[in-house]
Amino acid sequence: EISACLVGSEMCIRDRPPVVLVDKDIVAKYACAGKCRALGAYHPNYGIALDHTLDPLNDDLARSILIHELVHYLQHENGLYANNSECTRWLKREEHAYSAQNKFLRKIQSTTRVAIPSLFSNRCGVGSG
């Protein structure tokens, strides 16, 4: 059974969102209207969609992607950043989810790290360069 809370927060999973393995085109549709190569996406009406090639039960990076999407679920359920503009809300939610994903990767002593692709951070007028 899933039992999770965001670190340093009162936000906990009350109900488990559905998690489905689907074709990459479905994931991209939910994540970015089909304009990216996302491996996971959270949709408030449908739950979490992961690329069907991922194996979160046996692969740490795939598990970190599931954690990233669970953070988005918690953000949505708790209205986190809801009062921000759409662009700011998106950026803050992504920063938060990538931070949680990287914390997990560090905790399991993985050398892999993830970050918001600059293509998407630039959509809000924020770039890495």
C-alpha positions in Angstrom: 0.0 0.0 0.0 1.2 3.5 -0.8 1.9 5.7 2.2 3.6 9.0 1.2 3.9 12.5 2.4 6.0 15.3 0.9 9.1 15.9 2.9 8.6 18.8 5.4 4.9 19.0 4.6 1.6 18.0 5.9 0.6 16.8 2.4 -0.1 13.1 2.3 -1.7 10.8 -0.1 -5.2 10.1 1.0 -6.4 8.0 -1.9 -4.2 6.3 -4.4 -4.4 7.7 -7.9 -4.7 5.2 -10.7 -1.3 4.4 -12.3 -1.4 3.0 -15.8 1.3 2.0 -18.3 0.4 3.4 -21.7 1.9 4.3 -25.1 4.3 7.2 -25.1 1.9 9.2 -27.3 -0.7 9.1 -24.5 1.8 10.2 -22.0 2.9 13.1 -24.2 -0.7 14.1 -24.8 -1.3 14.5 -21.0 2.2 16.0 -20.3 2.5 18.6 -23.0 -0.3 18.3 -25.6 1.9 15.9 -27.6 4.8 18.4 -27.9 7.4 16.5 -25.9 8.9 13.1 -25.1 7.7 12.8 -21.5 7.9 9.4 -19.7 5.2 10.2 -17.2 2.3 12.5 -16.7 -0.4 13.2 -14.0 -3.9 14.1 -15.2 -6.5 15.1 -12.5 -9.2 13.1 -14.2 -7.3 10.0 -15.2 -4.4 9.6 -12.7 -0.8 8.9 -13.5 0.2 7.6 -16.9 3.7 6.1 -17.4 5.4 5.1 -20.6 4.7 1.4 -21.0 8.5 0.7 -21.4 9.1 1.8 -17.7 9.3 -0.7 -14.9 8.9 1.2 -11.6 8.9 -2.1 -9.6 12.4 -3.0 -10.7 14.1 0.1 -12.1 15.1 3.0 -9.8 14.9 5.7 -12.5 11.4 4.5 -13.5 10.5 4.6 -9.8 11.8 8.2 -9.5 9.5 9.1 -12.5 6.5 7.6 -10.6 7.5 9.7 -7.5 7.7 12.8 -9.7 4.1 12.2 -10.8 2.9 11.4 -7.3 4.2 14.8 -6.3 2.1 16.3 -9.0 -0.9 14.4 -7.6 -0.2 15.7 -4.1 0.2 19.2 -5.4 -3.2 19.0 -7.2 -5.0 17.4 -4.3 -3.7 20.0 -1.9 -4.0 23.1 -4.1 -0.3 23.8 -3.9 0.7 26.9 -5.9 -3.0 27.2 -7.0 -2.9 31.0 -6.4 0.0 31.6 -8.8 -0.3 32.5 -12.4 -0.5 29.5 -14.8 3.1 29.8 -15.8 4.5 30.4 -12.3 2.3 27.5 -11.0 3.7 25.2 -13.7 7.3 26.1 -13.0 7.0 25.9 -9.2 5.2 22.5 -9.4 7.9 21.2 -11.8 10.8 22.5 -9.6 9.1 20.8 -6.6 8.6 17.5 -8.4 12.1 17.4 -9.8 13.5 18.2 -6.4 11.6 15.3 -4.8 12.8 13.0 -7.7 16.4 14.0 -7.2 16.1 13.5 -3.4 14.9 10.0 -4.0 17.8 9.4 -6.5 20.3 10.7 -3.9 18.8 8.6 -1.1 19.2 5.4 -3.1 22.8 6.5 -4.0 22.1 6.8 -7.7 24.4 9.1 -9.7 21.5 10.0 -12.1 20.0 13.5 -11.7 17.0 15.1 -13.5 16.1 18.7 -14.3 13.4 20.6 -16.1 14.3 20.6 -19.8 15.3 24.2 -20.7 12.9 24.0 -23.6 10.0 24.0 -21.1 11.4 26.3 -18.5 11.9 28.9 -21.3 8.2 28.8 -21.9 7.8 30.9 -18.8 10.5 33.4 -19.7 12.9 31.6 -17.4 15.9 30.0 -19.0 19.1 28.3 -17.9 21.3 30.4 -20.0 
